[in-house]
């Protein structure tokens, strides 16, 4: 934690949390905003379905790759420059997407978008731990989680509205405008939170030594899996929403918002409960509760889809409950990751995000197309995604039972 933290931000804590949360939501928001325009873009640019999928994969893998470096660079040069440069590149890439004349150009600029947007979520997590002691950090991280989880749910609705009232180019001009606004806001308000005495030497050998230190720590790998992979149990349904809601549940596009409202409600409720529990119960207990909720509702959802034909009267609620369990536990797991190696919080945030975004890319490019045409397949894949995270958490708790044991009131 920065020893001068109290003097760096003199406004209310909630305002700082909102600033960081908006930075954190930019990446997931940009993933899904253009999904409703897939068909329109494909026709406009004379692209194939495979090429359109590449626009998504290019973004996700660019996001995952550069996430390896955003935090490490911020450990050396500071948090603020990385955020501002990331926003500037994102803004230019969004304009490039809007001006694209063929599918190759769009794929290229989507990749550049992905390379830049990770700066917000990666560095904002490190900033939280720079500025707040553990219990307060959990509260702020819970608020950021609300935005991070809500972003992929509301993004298709925003994109759909822009598509209906304008065209697909307007979606990317909208993202460009967001980039400009965020850059101006952060130039004015975002403080530099990394103390000069806490900066790491920037050279290749030092960076490789840091990556080797984290990558060789099984605690880090297990916690990164526990925080990053279960999100896909919910994200899978968001990616598959047009088929899941339209084909399986028979909803009209204008009725899709019910799915997103319920999912957003689950995320917000779980994150708010997580914030209220900060400093009151042991982190391990809160994580266990979150996983129990996800496991129980995941199995109930799978059984229901095996026995009954999916119907809108019940099929949306398990996803909302799953979202509640995920947002209840993920702020705590994220803080445990950041505190394993306090001197490398930026790098730890980078690697943690890389694990999660790589899983997101794999689910978007491979898992979702394979299972979206079967509700049983969707439910099974959702349970499996959660099971990977649960297995990682159980193994780590047995090997290192002291992690997550203490209740921090600091």
WOWOHU-V719677 format. One record per helix or strand of 2 or more residues. SS is the DSSP state (a for helix, b for strand). FROM is the first residue (numbers start at 1). TO is the last residue. If there is no record, write none. Layout:
SS_FROM_TO + SS_FROM_TO
//
This chain:
a_5_8 + a_13_32 + a_35_44 + a_49_77 + a_79_98 + a_103_131 + a_134_165 + a_168_189 + a_196_198 + a_204_215 + a_218_228 + a_232_239 + a_241_248 + a_253_255 + a_257_277 + a_283_307 + a_312_315 + a_317_340 + a_342_371 + a_375_399
//
